[in-house]
Amino acid sequence: MKAFAHVLAITFLASSTFLTSSRPMSAQTAVAENVHERLAAAVQKLQAACATDLNRFCSTVTPGEGRQFFCVMAHEDKISTKCDHALYDAFRNVGRAVMLIGQAADLCWPDIEKYCADIPEGGGRIAQCLVDKKASVDRGCQAALDQLPATKQ
C-alpha cells in the first residue's frame, strides 16, 4: 500500500504543478505534449477513482503542494477497494514506463551523445531530438523508441 500512496503523491503533485503550468502548449515539444496528455489522463482517472476517499477523508484539505497526498497517506489503511485498484494500476504503469525509459536510455546513449549532446535536458527535448533523428539512430535505439508510447508519432 505504501507504494500506491507514492503514486498518488506523484499524480497529485503533478496535477497541482505540471498540469497547471502557465507555459503555452505550443512551446512544448510533441513528446512533452504526449506525456502531458497521458499524465493528465492518469491524474483524472485516479482522482475519479479516489474521489469518494478524498471527499471522505480529505475534504478540508486544500489541493496542491502534496497536501492531499499526505492526507491520503494518513488514511491509507481505510481507502476504498476502487481507489486501491486504481492506485495499483497507476503504480504498475509507472513501473513499466520507468523500465522502458531506462532501457531506451541505455540503448540510445551513444545516439544521444552523437546527435543530442547540445540539447538541454528536461521537457522531453532529448526524447524529441531522438525522434527527430530516428532515421539516423542505431536500430536498437529505434526499437527502444518504438516501445515508448510517448514518442510514437
C-alpha positions in Angstrom: 0.0 0.0 0.0 2.8 2.4 0.7 4.0 2.2 -2.9 0.4 3.1 -4.1 0.4 6.2 -1.9 3.7 7.3 -3.6 2.0 7.1 -7.0 -0.9 9.2 -5.6 1.7 11.7 -4.4 3.2 12.0 -7.9 -0.2 12.4 -9.5 -1.5 15.0 -7.1 1.8 16.9 -7.2 1.7 16.8 -11.0 -1.9 18.0 -11.1 -1.1 20.9 -8.9 2.1 21.9 -10.7 2.9 20.4 -14.2 -0.7 20.3 -15.3 -1.4 23.9 -14.3 1.8 25.2 -15.9 1.4 28.7 -17.4 3.6 27.7 -20.4 1.7 27.6 -23.6 1.4 24.2 -25.1 2.8 25.5 -28.4 6.1 26.0 -26.7 6.3 22.3 -25.7 7.7 19.5 -28.0 5.5 16.8 -29.4 6.9 14.3 -26.9 6.3 16.6 -24.0 2.7 17.2 -25.2 2.1 13.5 -25.4 3.5 13.0 -21.9 1.4 15.9 -20.6 -1.8 14.3 -22.1 -1.0 10.9 -20.7 -0.2 12.3 -17.2 -3.4 14.4 -17.3 -5.5 11.3 -18.2 -3.8 9.3 -15.4 -4.5 12.0 -12.9 -8.1 12.3 -13.9 -8.5 8.5 -13.6 -7.0 8.4 -10.1 -9.0 11.4 -9.0 -12.2 9.9 -10.2 -11.5 6.5 -8.6 -10.4 8.1 -5.3 -12.9 11.0 -5.3 -15.0 9.3 -2.5 -12.0 8.7 -0.4 -10.7 12.3 -0.9 -14.1 13.7 0.0 -14.5 11.3 3.0 -11.0 11.8 4.5 -9.6 14.9 2.9 -12.4 17.3 2.1 -11.0 20.1 4.2 -7.5 19.8 2.6 -6.6 22.5 0.1 -5.3 20.8 -3.1 -1.7 21.4 -4.2 1.8 21.0 -2.9 1.2 17.4 -1.9 -1.3 18.2 0.8 -3.9 15.7 -0.5 -1.2 13.1 -0.7 -0.2 13.5 2.9 -3.9 13.3 3.9 -4.4 10.1 2.0 -1.2 8.7 3.5 -2.7 9.4 6.9 -5.8 7.3 5.9 -4.2 4.7 3.6 -5.5 1.8 5.7 -9.0 3.0 5.1 -9.2 3.8 1.4 -11.7 2.0 -0.8 -11.0 -1.0 -3.0 -11.8 1.1 -6.1 -9.2 3.7 -5.1 -6.7 0.9 -4.1 -7.1 -0.8 -7.5 -6.7 2.5 -9.4 -3.5 3.2 -7.4 -2.2 -0.3 -8.2 -2.8 0.2 -11.9 -1.1 3.6 -11.8 1.8 2.0 -9.9 2.2 -0.8 -12.4 2.0 1.6 -15.3 4.6 4.0 -13.8 6.9 1.0 -13.1 6.6 -0.2 -16.7 7.2 3.3 -18.1 10.3 3.7 -15.9 11.7 0.3 -17.1 11.1 1.2 -20.8 12.7 4.6 -20.3 15.7 3.1 -18.7 16.1 0.5 -21.5 15.8 3.3 -24.1 18.3 5.4 -22.3 20.8 2.5 -22.2 20.3 1.6 -25.9 20.2 5.2 -27.1 23.1 6.6 -25.1 25.6 6.6 -28.0 23.0 8.3 -30.2 22.2 10.8 -27.5 25.9 11.7 -27.3 26.2 11.8 -31.1 23.0 13.7 -32.1 21.6 15.4 -29.0 24.6 16.4 -26.9 23.8 20.1 -27.2 20.1 19.7 -26.3 19.2 21.0 -22.8 17.7 18.3 -20.5 14.1 18.5 -19.5 10.7 19.0 -21.1 11.1 15.9 -23.4 13.7 17.7 -25.5 16.2 14.9 -25.7 13.4 12.4 -26.5 12.2 14.7 -29.2 15.7 15.0 -30.6 15.9 11.2 -30.8 12.5 11.1 -32.5 13.6 13.8 -35.0 16.8 11.8 -35.7 15.1 8.4 -35.6 16.2 7.6 -39.2 19.8 8.1 -38.3 20.0 6.4 -34.9 21.0 2.8 -34.2 18.4 0.1 -34.9 18.4 -0.9 -31.2 17.6 2.7 -30.3 14.9 2.9 -32.9 13.3 -0.3 -31.5 13.5 1.2 -27.9 11.9 4.4 -29.1 9.1 2.4 -30.7 8.4 0.9 -27.3 7.8 4.3 -25.7 4.2 5.3 -26.1 5.0 8.9 -25.6 7.4 9.0 -28.6 5.1 7.4 -31.1 4.0 9.8 -33.8 
